[in-house]
Amino acid sequence: MVQPPARASAVTQALAVVLLAAVFLRAGFAPVAILDSWGDWKYGEWIWQNKRLPKHEPFSPYGDPKPELRDGSWLAEVTYYLVVARSGLEGVALLHALLEATKAGLILLAVRRSTGSLGTAVAVTALVEAACWPYFDAIRTQVPAEVCWAGLLLACSGRVPSRAAVVAAPAVVALWANLSPTFGFAFVLLGGLLLGRFLQETRARRRLTTAARDPAVVRLALMLGLSVAAACLNPYGKAHLSDAFGPDGLEVLAARQWPTLIPVHLWESRVLIVSVLVVLAALRLSPRPFTATEVLLAATFAVWAWFDKRVAPWWLMLAPWLLAPHLQAMFDAARAGIGREGEKETVRPSPSPSLLLSSSPYLLLCVAAVLVLLSPAARWAVGRPLSAEERAPMAPSQLAARVAGCGPGRRVFSLPYWWGDYLLWRLPPGDQVFWYSRPEGFMARGKDPGLDPAPDEWRALVERNRFDTLVVRAESSEGLAAYLAEAPPGEWVVVEDTTSPDGPGGPAGRGLVVIRRTDP
């Protein structure tokens, strides 16, 4: 039986609240990512203490001092540092949960505006959360940029951008340009919307000048122009625009780059393939024709995401937004077909709604409240926070504590390199970490040390940089084992041997801390 509109609206609104509460609960349990977290917080600490942005690598003395550093994530780094400095890891987790819930809320409002249906908005937002599950599972400083992306989708929703959207879009881009170098995606989105709408109007009106005067074309052009200007409102000015699509001329470690072609056995690859298949199915089944804008944006981001894995999260947030009007059209067509079939049957009096049905919005709101009360934020409020090991299961905390207890002034080399982020955050100021997940800022030009140098390369690497501490993963370091076997007896000693938890991309297997007894 079809429910009365008012009651259906109340239930749908309650479902929206439950969805946001579920997002808040899930995000609250997210661990701290091994990348895009500890090293970024360390940069935020340096910026806050020095009241300026670093011009060169501020922590490692092993790099090339010539390249000038442009820190496009400075605002996110300072924000996360202030939160963790004042509230610890639980405070950062609460910030992450609030940002994820805000992002979901903005996507929900964007779909609601583009389709006119809150029910479709709830379904599409749930689809976004499910599709992006592999990417939204850790605390990273990139999350505020994703919130800006969702806010931009909201500003671009609707057939003709409103005057408020013309102002909101540049404001979002200005904030985004200080949160992350990924703000270039805003230009791709606005440019695709502008070009697609112009092509559509040109085809309909058969005149370029008439199409150029279309209100939507004019406002989209204004949004794009103002957004480009707003992106210059950052500490680096116009120079920061070159970072929109990646630094030019900087050699970045191959170990940090996403593969150019995603292996199809990965979960992320399957989600990407399914998203493309869903778009193609909607293109075939939707009673609403695809616009030039939708085709242009879908083709651009889908192909781009296939060849650059870093684009996949942005595409997976964009694709459901593009498909939402078509999903709504298919739903309306199906409902109309059911209505025509129902007209052929004998009309019976509608029964009065049951008590359970009339109270369902309140029951759903209670479910939302329970979800919030089950969150780590609620546990933290009553003095039962998650442990540091639960918050950062992939961090080599035992190894870092052992190195810190060996006295100040250590020269530390870590393998894999991403352990350097945590070591940089955890070790005393006098210790020096060779590398971490910002190699473009400090790695010297020349041959990449690689993930497992040969014994001769290990010897040259250690002697050249005078390392006295090695933090390594043993099973991936055959070259190190051979180098230590060739070293004079007593020159190196194992002071810690621990087993780290297994995890995708994390410190799996045996971890060793090797301390050199004599000064190199």
ZABA-88262 format. One line per field, with one value per residue (C-alpha): x, y, z; residue number from 1; chain. Coordinates in Angstrom, 1 decimal. Layout:
# residues N
x	c(X,...) $
y	c(Y,...) $
z	c(Z,...) $
nr	c(NUM,...) $
kette	c(A,...) $
# end
This chain:
# residues 520
x	c(0.0,1.3,1.7,0.4,3.0,3.3,4.0,6.4,8.3,8.6,9.9,12.4,13.7,14.2,16.0,18.3,19.2,19.9,22.2,24.2,24.4,25.6,28.3,29.3,29.5,31.6,34.0,34.5,36.1,38.5,42.2,44.9,46.3,50.0,50.3,48.8,48.6,51.7,54.0,51.3,50.7,54.4,54.3,51.3,53.3,56.2,54.0,52.1,55.3,57.2,54.1,55.2,55.3,58.6,60.4,62.5,62.3,62.4,63.1,65.5,69.2,69.6,67.9,68.6,68.2,67.6,64.0,61.5,58.8,55.1,52.9,49.4,47.9,49.1,45.7,44.6,47.9,47.7,44.1,44.8,47.9,46.0,43.3,45.7,47.8,44.8,42.6,44.8,43.9,40.2,39.9,41.2,38.8,35.9,37.0,37.2,33.7,32.2,33.9,32.6,29.1,29.2,30.4,27.6,25.1,26.3,26.0,22.5,21.5,23.1,21.1,18.0,18.4,19.1,16.3,13.7,13.4,14.8,14.3,16.5,19.0,19.2,19.6,22.3,24.2,24.2,25.5,28.4,29.3,29.3,31.3,33.9,34.3,37.9,38.9,37.0,38.4,41.2,41.9,43.8,44.3,42.7,39.2,38.6,39.2,36.6,34.2,34.9,34.2,30.8,30.1,31.0,28.6,25.9,26.7,26.5,23.2,20.2,19.5,20.7,23.1,21.7,23.3,24.2,26.0,28.0,29.3,29.6,31.7,34.6,34.5,34.7,37.6,39.5,39.2,40.1,43.3,44.6,43.6,45.0,46.7,43.7,41.7,42.4,39.4,37.2,38.3,37.7,34.2,33.2,34.9,33.0,29.7,30.4,31.5,28.7,26.0,27.4,27.4,23.9,22.6,24.5,22.8,19.4,19.6,21.9,23.7,26.9,26.1,22.6,24.1,26.7,23.9,22.1,21.7,23.3,26.2,26.8,26.7,28.9,31.5,31.3,31.7,34.7,36.4,35.8,37.0,40.3,40.8,39.8,42.4,45.1,44.0,46.7,50.2,51.8,49.5,49.4,52.4,50.1,47.9,50.7,50.1,46.5,47.5,50.7,54.1,56.1,59.6,59.8,61.1,58.9,59.7,58.1,57.1,54.7,53.0,49.8,50.0,49.1,46.8,44.9,45.2,41.7,42.0,41.9,38.6,39.1,39.4,36.2,34.3,35.6,34.6,31.2,30.7,31.4,29.1,26.3,26.8,26.5,23.4,21.8,22.7,20.7,17.7,17.1,14.0,15.7,18.3,21.9,23.1,26.4,27.6,26.9,28.6,31.6,32.2,31.5,34.0,36.6,36.6,36.0,39.0,41.1,40.4,41.3,44.8,45.3,44.1,44.2,41.2,39.0,37.5,36.5,34.9,33.1,31.6,30.8,29.2,26.2,25.6,25.5,23.3,20.8,18.4,18.4,17.7,14.9,13.5,13.7,11.9,9.2,8.7,8.4,6.0,3.8,3.7,2.6,0.0,-1.5,-1.6,-3.3,-6.0,-7.2,-7.9,-10.9,-10.3,-10.5,-10.7,-7.3,-6.9,-6.1,-2.3,-1.1,0.5,3.8,3.6,2.7,5.4,8.1,9.8,10.3,11.6,14.1,15.2,15.8,17.9,20.0,20.4,21.6,24.1,25.6,25.7,27.6,30.2,33.7,33.0,30.3,32.7,35.3,32.8,32.3,36.0,36.3,38.3,39.8,43.4,46.3,46.9,43.3,43.6,46.9,47.2,49.7,52.0,55.3,54.7,56.9,59.8,59.5,59.5,62.6,64.4,63.4,64.8,68.2,69.1,68.9,70.7,69.8,70.2,67.4,66.7,63.3,62.2,59.5,59.7,56.2,57.3,59.3,56.0,55.3,59.0,59.1,56.1,57.1,60.9,62.5,63.5,67.2,66.7,67.0,64.8,66.1,62.9,59.1,56.1,57.2,60.1,59.5,60.5,63.8,65.0,68.2,68.3,69.8,69.2,66.3,67.6,64.8,62.9,65.7,69.2,72.0,74.6,77.1,74.3,73.4,77.0,77.3,74.0,74.8,78.3,77.4,74.6,76.2,73.1,73.3,69.7,67.9,64.1,63.2,60.8,63.0,61.4,61.6,65.3,67.4,70.0,70.2,70.6,73.5,75.1,74.8,76.3,79.3,79.8,82.4,81.2,79.7,79.3,75.5,73.3,69.5,67.9,64.3,62.6,58.8,55.9,53.7,50.0,49.3,47.4,47.2,50.1,51.0,54.0,53.5,55.9,59.0,60.3,63.9,65.6,69.3,71.6,75.2,77.4,80.2,79.9,80.3) $
y	c(0.0,3.5,5.6,9.1,11.7,13.3,10.0,8.8,12.1,11.7,8.1,9.2,12.0,9.6,7.2,10.1,10.7,7.0,7.0,9.9,8.3,5.1,7.0,8.8,5.4,3.7,6.6,6.8,3.4,4.3,3.8,6.3,5.8,4.9,7.6,11.1,11.3,11.3,13.1,15.7,16.3,16.8,19.5,21.1,21.2,22.9,25.5,26.2,26.6,28.7,30.7,30.3,27.7,25.8,26.8,23.6,20.2,21.0,17.7,15.5,16.6,13.9,15.6,18.1,21.6,23.2,22.3,24.8,23.1,24.1,22.7,22.7,20.9,23.3,24.2,20.6,19.8,22.6,21.7,18.0,18.9,21.2,18.6,15.8,18.1,19.1,16.0,13.1,10.4,10.3,14.0,13.3,10.4,12.6,15.2,12.4,11.2,14.6,15.3,12.0,12.7,16.2,14.9,12.4,15.1,17.4,14.6,13.8,17.5,17.6,14.6,15.9,19.2,17.5,14.9,16.5,13.2,12.7,9.0,8.9,11.0,8.6,5.6,7.4,8.5,5.0,3.8,6.4,5.1,1.5,2.2,4.2,1.8,0.9,4.6,6.0,3.4,5.5,8.9,11.0,14.7,14.4,14.0,17.8,18.0,15.4,17.5,20.4,18.1,17.2,20.9,21.7,19.0,20.6,24.0,22.5,20.7,21.9,22.8,26.4,27.4,29.8,33.1,31.6,28.8,31.3,32.7,29.3,27.5,30.0,30.0,26.2,26.2,28.9,26.7,23.6,25.2,25.6,22.1,19.9,20.1,18.1,21.3,20.9,18.4,21.4,22.9,19.6,19.4,23.1,23.0,19.8,21.3,24.5,22.7,20.2,22.8,24.9,22.0,21.1,24.6,25.0,21.8,23.0,26.6,26.1,29.3,29.8,33.3,32.3,29.4,31.6,33.8,30.9,31.7,28.4,28.8,32.4,31.4,28.3,30.4,32.9,30.1,28.7,32.1,33.1,29.7,30.0,33.4,32.1,29.3,31.9,32.9,30.9,31.5,30.7,32.7,31.9,29.5,27.1,26.6,24.5,22.0,21.4,18.5,17.5,19.0,19.6,18.2,16.6,13.0,11.0,7.6,4.9,3.1,6.0,6.1,4.3,1.7,3.2,0.3,-1.1,-4.9,-6.3,-8.6,-5.7,-4.6,-1.1,-2.3,-4.3,-1.3,0.8,-1.8,-2.2,1.6,1.8,-1.1,0.6,3.8,1.9,0.1,3.3,4.8,1.9,1.7,5.3,6.9,10.2,11.0,11.5,15.1,16.1,17.2,13.8,11.9,14.2,14.0,10.3,9.5,11.9,10.7,7.0,6.7,8.9,6.7,3.6,4.9,6.8,5.1,8.3,9.6,6.6,8.0,11.3,9.3,7.1,10.1,11.8,8.8,8.3,12.1,12.0,8.9,10.2,11.8,8.7,6.5,8.7,8.6,4.8,4.6,7.0,4.9,1.7,3.3,4.6,1.1,-0.4,2.3,1.5,-2.2,-1.3,0.7,-2.5,-4.1,-3.5,-0.5,-1.4,1.0,1.7,0.3,2.8,2.9,0.7,2.0,0.6,2.4,5.7,5.5,4.3,7.7,7.9,4.3,5.2,8.3,6.0,3.8,6.8,7.8,4.3,4.4,7.6,6.3,3.2,5.4,5.8,9.5,8.5,6.0,8.7,11.1,8.6,7.9,4.7,5.6,3.1,2.2,3.6,0.2,0.1,3.6,3.0,-0.7,-0.3,2.1,0.6,1.9,-0.7,-0.1,3.7,3.4,1.2,3.6,6.6,4.7,4.3,8.0,11.1,11.9,8.7,8.7,6.4,4.6,2.9,0.2,0.4,4.1,4.8,3.8,7.0,9.0,7.6,7.7,11.4,12.0,9.8,10.2,13.0,16.2,15.3,12.2,12.3,10.2,9.5,9.5,9.3,9.8,13.2,12.2,15.0,17.5,16.1,13.1,13.8,13.3,10.2,6.5,5.5,3.4,1.0,-1.3,-3.9,-2.6,-5.1,-5.6,-3.2,-0.6,-1.1,-0.5,2.6,3.9,3.4,4.8,7.8,8.9,7.6,5.7,4.2,2.9,0.7,0.0,-2.6,-5.4,-8.5,-10.7,-8.0,-7.2,-10.0,-7.4,-6.1,-9.6,-10.2,-6.9,-7.6,-11.1,-9.5,-6.8,-7.3,-9.1,-6.8,-3.9,-4.2,-5.7,-6.5,-4.7,-5.3,-8.2,-7.9,-9.2,-6.5,-7.1,-8.1,-5.6,-4.5,-2.2,-2.2,-3.5,-7.3,-9.9,-9.5,-6.0,-5.4,-2.4,-2.7,-0.3,0.3,0.2,2.4,5.9,5.5) $
z	c(0.0,-0.9,2.2,2.5,1.4,4.8,6.6,3.9,4.1,7.9,7.5,4.8,6.9,9.8,7.4,6.4,10.1,10.6,7.6,8.9,12.3,10.8,8.8,12.1,13.9,11.2,10.8,14.5,14.5,11.6,12.4,11.8,8.3,8.1,5.3,5.1,8.9,11.2,8.8,8.0,11.7,12.2,9.4,11.2,14.4,12.7,11.0,14.2,16.2,13.6,12.4,8.8,6.1,5.5,2.3,2.3,4.0,7.7,9.3,7.3,6.7,4.0,1.1,-1.6,-0.1,-3.5,-4.3,-2.8,-0.9,-1.5,1.2,-0.3,2.7,5.4,6.7,7.2,8.8,11.3,12.1,12.7,14.7,17.0,17.5,18.3,20.5,22.6,22.5,21.5,19.0,20.2,19.3,15.8,15.5,16.5,13.9,11.3,12.2,12.0,8.6,7.2,8.4,7.0,3.6,3.5,4.5,1.7,-0.9,0.4,0.0,-3.5,-4.7,-3.0,-4.9,-8.3,-8.1,-5.8,-3.9,-0.4,-0.8,-3.8,-2.0,0.9,-1.5,-3.5,-0.4,0.9,-2.5,-2.3,1.2,0.0,-3.2,-1.3,1.6,0.8,0.6,3.7,6.1,7.7,9.3,6.7,6.2,2.8,4.2,4.5,0.7,0.1,2.1,-0.2,-3.2,-1.7,-1.1,-4.7,-5.9,-3.8,-5.4,-8.9,-8.4,-10.2,-13.8,-13.4,-10.6,-8.2,-7.2,-3.9,-5.8,-7.8,-4.5,-2.7,-5.4,-5.3,-1.5,-1.4,-3.9,-1.9,1.2,-0.7,-2.2,1.4,2.5,-0.3,-3.7,-5.1,-5.6,-9.4,-9.5,-8.9,-12.2,-14.1,-12.7,-13.3,-16.8,-17.7,-16.5,-18.5,-21.7,-21.6,-21.0,-23.8,-26.3,-25.3,-25.8,-29.1,-30.4,-29.2,-30.5,-33.5,-32.7,-30.6,-29.6,-28.3,-26.4,-24.8,-23.4,-21.7,-18.0,-16.9,-19.3,-18.0,-14.3,-14.8,-16.6,-13.8,-11.2,-13.1,-13.5,-9.9,-8.7,-10.5,-9.0,-5.5,-5.8,-5.7,-2.2,-0.6,0.8,-2.6,-4.8,-8.5,-8.2,-6.4,-9.4,-11.0,-8.2,-9.2,-11.4,-9.6,-9.0,-12.2,-12.6,-9.1,-9.0,-6.6,-5.4,-7.5,-4.3,-3.5,-6.9,-7.5,-10.3,-13.7,-14.3,-11.4,-10.9,-11.4,-8.3,-5.9,-4.2,-5.4,-9.0,-8.8,-7.4,-10.2,-12.9,-11.3,-11.3,-15.0,-15.7,-13.7,-15.7,-19.0,-17.7,-16.7,-20.1,-21.7,-19.3,-18.2,-19.8,-19.3,-22.0,-20.9,-21.3,-22.9,-19.5,-17.9,-20.8,-20.7,-17.0,-16.8,-19.6,-18.2,-14.6,-15.4,-17.8,-15.6,-12.5,-14.4,-15.3,-12.0,-8.9,-6.9,-9.0,-8.1,-4.8,-6.5,-9.4,-7.0,-5.3,-8.6,-10.5,-8.1,-8.3,-12.1,-12.1,-9.5,-11.9,-14.1,-11.1,-10.1,-13.7,-13.7,-10.3,-11.5,-14.6,-12.6,-10.2,-13.0,-14.5,-11.2,-10.9,-14.3,-13.4,-10.1,-11.9,-13.6,-10.2,-7.9,-5.7,-2.1,0.9,2.3,5.8,8.6,9.4,12.2,15.4,14.3,10.9,12.5,15.0,12.7,12.3,16.1,16.1,13.4,15.3,18.4,16.2,15.1,18.8,19.6,16.8,18.1,21.7,20.4,18.8,20.2,20.7,23.3,24.9,25.1,26.7,29.6,30.0,28.0,24.9,22.5,23.1,21.1,19.6,18.3,17.0,15.2,14.6,11.7,13.5,14.7,18.2,20.0,17.7,18.0,21.8,21.7,19.5,21.7,24.7,23.1,23.8,21.7,18.5,16.6,12.8,11.7,8.5,8.2,5.8,4.6,4.1,5.4,8.9,8.8,9.2,12.6,13.6,12.7,14.9,17.8,18.1,20.1,18.2,18.3,16.2,12.4,10.1,6.6,4.7,5.0,2.7,1.4,-0.8,-3.2,-0.5,0.6,-1.4,-3.2,-7.0,-8.3,-7.8,-5.6,-2.7,-3.4,-1.1,-0.7,-1.7,-2.4,0.4,-1.3,-1.7,2.0,3.0,0.9,2.1,5.8,5.5,3.4,5.8,9.0,10.2,13.6,13.8,11.3,11.7,9.1,8.2,8.2,5.6,2.9,3.6,2.3,1.2,4.8,6.2,3.8,4.7,8.5,7.9,6.3,9.0,11.7,14.8,17.4,15.0,15.0,17.7,17.6,20.5,19.6,17.7,17.7,15.6,14.1,13.2,9.6,7.5,3.9,3.2,6.9,8.9,8.5,9.8,11.9,12.8,13.9,15.5,14.9,16.8,15.8,18.9,17.7,16.2,12.4) $
nr	c(1,2,3,4,5,6,7,8,9,10,11,12,13,14,15,16,17,18,19,20,21,22,23,24,25,26,27,28,29,30,31,32,33,34,35,36,37,38,39,40,41,42,43,44,45,46,47,48,49,50,51,52,53,54,55,56,57,58,59,60,61,62,63,64,65,66,67,68,69,70,71,72,73,74,75,76,77,78,79,80,81,82,83,84,85,86,87,88,89,90,91,92,93,94,95,96,97,98,99,100,101,102,103,104,105,106,107,108,109,110,111,112,113,114,115,116,117,118,119,120,121,122,123,124,125,126,127,128,129,130,131,132,133,134,135,136,137,138,139,140,141,142,143,144,145,146,147,148,149,150,151,152,153,154,155,156,157,158,159,160,161,162,163,164,165,166,167,168,169,170,171,172,173,174,175,176,177,178,179,180,181,182,183,184,185,186,187,188,189,190,191,192,193,194,195,196,197,198,199,200,201,202,203,204,205,206,207,208,209,210,211,212,213,214,215,216,217,218,219,220,221,222,223,224,225,226,227,228,229,230,231,232,233,234,235,236,237,238,239,240,241,242,243,244,245,246,247,248,249,250,251,252,253,254,255,256,257,258,259,260,261,262,263,264,265,266,267,268,269,270,271,272,273,274,275,276,277,278,279,280,281,282,283,284,285,286,287,288,289,290,291,292,293,294,295,296,297,298,299,300,301,302,303,304,305,306,307,308,309,310,311,312,313,314,315,316,317,318,319,320,321,322,323,324,325,326,327,328,329,330,331,332,333,334,335,336,337,338,339,340,341,342,343,344,345,346,347,348,349,350,351,352,353,354,355,356,357,358,359,360,361,362,363,364,365,366,367,368,369,370,371,372,373,374,375,376,377,378,379,380,381,382,383,384,385,386,387,388,389,390,391,392,393,394,395,396,397,398,399,400,401,402,403,404,405,406,407,408,409,410,411,412,413,414,415,416,417,418,419,420,421,422,423,424,425,426,427,428,429,430,431,432,433,434,435,436,437,438,439,440,441,442,443,444,445,446,447,448,449,450,451,452,453,454,455,456,457,458,459,460,461,462,463,464,465,466,467,468,469,470,471,472,473,474,475,476,477,478,479,480,481,482,483,484,485,486,487,488,489,490,491,492,493,494,495,496,497,498,499,500,501,502,503,504,505,506,507,508,509,510,511,512,513,514,515,516,517,518,519,520) $
kette	c(A,A,A,A,A,A,A,A,A,A,A,A,A,A,A,A,A,A,A,A,A,A,A,A,A,A,A,A,A,A,A,A,A,A,A,A,A,A,A,A,A,A,A,A,A,A,A,A,A,A,A,A,A,A,A,A,A,A,A,A,A,A,A,A,A,A,A,A,A,A,A,A,A,A,A,A,A,A,A,A,A,A,A,A,A,A,A,A,A,A,A,A,A,A,A,A,A,A,A,A,A,A,A,A,A,A,A,A,A,A,A,A,A,A,A,A,A,A,A,A,A,A,A,A,A,A,A,A,A,A,A,A,A,A,A,A,A,A,A,A,A,A,A,A,A,A,A,A,A,A,A,A,A,A,A,A,A,A,A,A,A,A,A,A,A,A,A,A,A,A,A,A,A,A,A,A,A,A,A,A,A,A,A,A,A,A,A,A,A,A,A,A,A,A,A,A,A,A,A,A,A,A,A,A,A,A,A,A,A,A,A,A,A,A,A,A,A,A,A,A,A,A,A,A,A,A,A,A,A,A,A,A,A,A,A,A,A,A,A,A,A,A,A,A,A,A,A,A,A,A,A,A,A,A,A,A,A,A,A,A,A,A,A,A,A,A,A,A,A,A,A,A,A,A,A,A,A,A,A,A,A,A,A,A,A,A,A,A,A,A,A,A,A,A,A,A,A,A,A,A,A,A,A,A,A,A,A,A,A,A,A,A,A,A,A,A,A,A,A,A,A,A,A,A,A,A,A,A,A,A,A,A,A,A,A,A,A,A,A,A,A,A,A,A,A,A,A,A,A,A,A,A,A,A,A,A,A,A,A,A,A,A,A,A,A,A,A,A,A,A,A,A,A,A,A,A,A,A,A,A,A,A,A,A,A,A,A,A,A,A,A,A,A,A,A,A,A,A,A,A,A,A,A,A,A,A,A,A,A,A,A,A,A,A,A,A,A,A,A,A,A,A,A,A,A,A,A,A,A,A,A,A,A,A,A,A,A,A,A,A,A,A,A,A,A,A,A,A,A,A,A,A,A,A,A,A,A,A,A,A,A,A,A,A,A,A,A,A,A,A,A,A,A,A,A,A,A,A,A,A,A,A,A,A,A,A,A,A,A,A,A,A,A,A,A,A,A,A,A,A,A,A,A,A,A,A,A,A,A,A,A,A,A,A,A,A,A,A,A,A) $
# end
